[in-house]
Amino acid sequence: MSFFISPALAADAPAAGAMDPGMFNILFLVGFGLIFYFFMWRPQAKRAKEHKNLLANLAKGDEVITAGGIIGKVIRLNDDYVVLEVSEGTELKFQKAHVAAELPKGTIKSI
């Protein structure tokens, strides 16, 4: 009957070089946290900071593109909204948060 029950020769002391399962779990969680921080959270925070600076530095006459792909020139802005001239005489009002990027001067030639 000894083939059903394996003898526990060194049950009290872990084998040389073996890691405690609790320590392995902690190291695994710390490693996962570091991967999450460096590959997900930090780049997103950097993009959010750049976007916040973009919105803070918007000025009349800047050429921008919106999140929906509309290109226009800023003609008026306040704390929450920006008015873009997308063609001569056509003005569209957007929330500032929807401005995706600032374009180089001279991108829009027909306005």
Secondary structure, 3 states (H helix, E strand, C coil): CCCCCCCCCCCCCCCCCCCCHHHHHHHHHHHHHHHHHHHHHHHHHHHHHHHHHHHHCCCCCCEEEECCCCEEEEEEECCCEEEEEEECCEEEEEEHHHEEEECCCCCCCCC
